[in-house]
Amino acid sequence: MTDTLTRPPAPRRHGHLRHVTPDDVGDLAAGAALLGSGGGGDTHTATLLARHQLAEYGPVPLVRLPDLDPDAPVACVGAVGSTTALAERPPGGTEFTAVVDTLNDRLGTPLAALQPLEIGGVNALFALAAAARTGLPLIDADAMGRAFPRLDQTTLSAAGHPASPTALADARGTTLTVDVPDNGTLEVLVREALPALGGWCAIATHPAAARTYRGAVVDHSVTRALALGAAYLHAADAPPATRAAFVARWQGTPLRSGTVCEVRRRETRTGAHTTITVQDRADPARTLRLEAGDEYVLVLDDGVPLAVTPEVICVLDPLTWRLVPPDAVTGHQRVALFTLPAAPAWRSPSSSLVGLASYGLRDLPQDIHAPHHGP
């Protein structure tokens, strides 16, 4: 196959096209963790893998979709399954080579570039590791703009583009290709197959020509995560005023803090769900209520919506500024929180795919909408 890529520009700093090197992995991990909205998995293992793959195979070119031939075949890559299983059996990297090779064989032509399935959590780093190992460029975009728990919760799905054929590969060398009539069925079948695949597997999905991805994905999400992560790491070591300025710079809601009064956890048809009540530090008469599945999905301030999925909700320790996922919140714990705006692709009727109902929260008022932030 002829090379469908234009010559990449010279490496530049965050916000421009460049090569991603091992020195960038820490920034990407920090940005991806924030964009996980409390979910997306612990990025520690994925960070180690990405650094190792880049050190062994070299920097990865970061390209935009317009840099690709419109007919160039591309696909989303990442991992799917239990974060506990990932921690117990971390990937070695061969899974991502296998899943790309499997999809290449199914398509009958090699992929020209890879894109992160989601920029939130571990999959931003797994996509980078996959690109390094396969020698393919990484597209500066993703299909979610944050982390979501389901495979059909993508902007490509919202735009009506099929995920099939999809390839799966586990750590033992098992590979599968799945063809389904709709993306919701893919989610169901993959979840059913995961126990036999060791609880998690690598995935390559949504194969299509580069022109199909244009306008249907979240552009510039990799460079955004890099810049966001660098700014967050700087703010974490800075005075409170700098932290507040960081939130304002990224067009988030103002930083809030308080003490956890109550944590209620329960099982629902969509999985574990957590309700957290926080007494506001600045005004103890006010109460913040957080709802979370795998990710934080709703913040109410005395019953008034402060943030609603698909906005990104970040909960941190106010002293260390380390992120606190929903399953780690405890009573009497001090927390700080702020939100980041949703990707523009979700500001449409398609947002019902990732709204409160998708987390089993149909008992809440359906006219709840987050305030608009950013352009």
Order of alpha helices (4+ residues) and beta strands (2+ residues): beta-alpha-alpha-beta-beta-alpha-alpha-beta-alpha-beta-beta-alpha-beta-beta-alpha-beta-alpha-beta-alpha-alpha-beta-beta-beta-beta-beta-beta-beta
